[in-house]
Each structure stands twice: as C-alpha cells, then as structure tokens.
Amino acid sequence: MAIIYSKLFKLLNSKNLTSTLWLRQNGFYAATVDKLKKNKQVNTDTINKLCSVLHCQPGDIMEYVDDETANTE
C-alpha cells in the first residue's frame, strides 16, 4: 500500500510553478520536497500545509495505489 504525490506535481505544473523552487519558497524543507518526489511518507502537518497553501483537498495532491502500481510510478 502506498500514497503517491504525482497529483501534487501535476497541480504545480498546471499552475506553471517549478515544484522544488515553489515548495522551498513556501517553507517546505529540501528533505520534505525529496520525500514527496520519492513518494515517501510525510506527516499530516505537511499535507495540511500543502492544502492550505494550494487551497485544495488532500485528494487533489495525493492518492492511494496498491504496491504493484506504486512500483511502476
């Protein structure tokens, strides 16, 4: 079971935002950005902050996929 964040990066791209730069400018640490890019676990405070800054719902930036699908992402 895995949570992936490809929706987050698609959302940023659709807003013409450079993901790493934008995330760091909005107070996200480099380690957190790296975790998001690698679909690693982040805490709910991070999800809350992302949703607040982007004015979106958690489902707009992440999704659950089974292990087989996650390994191909």
Residue, then its C-alpha position, 0 to 999 in steps of 0.5 A: m500500500a502506498i500514497i503517491y504525490s504525482k497529483l501534487f506535481k501535476l497541480l504545480n505544473s498546471k499552475n506553471l510553478t517549478s515544484t522544488l523552487w515553489l515548495r522551498q519558497n513556501g517553507f517546505y524543507a529540501a528533505t520534505v520536497d525529496k520525500l514527496k518526489k520519492n513518494k515517501q511518507v510525510n506527516t499530516d502537518t505537511i499535507n495540511k500545509l500543502c492544502s492550505v497553501l494550494h487551497c485544495q483537498p488532500g485528494d487533489i495532491m495525493e492518492y492511494v495505489d496498491d504496491e504493484t502500481a506504486n512500483t511502476e510510478 
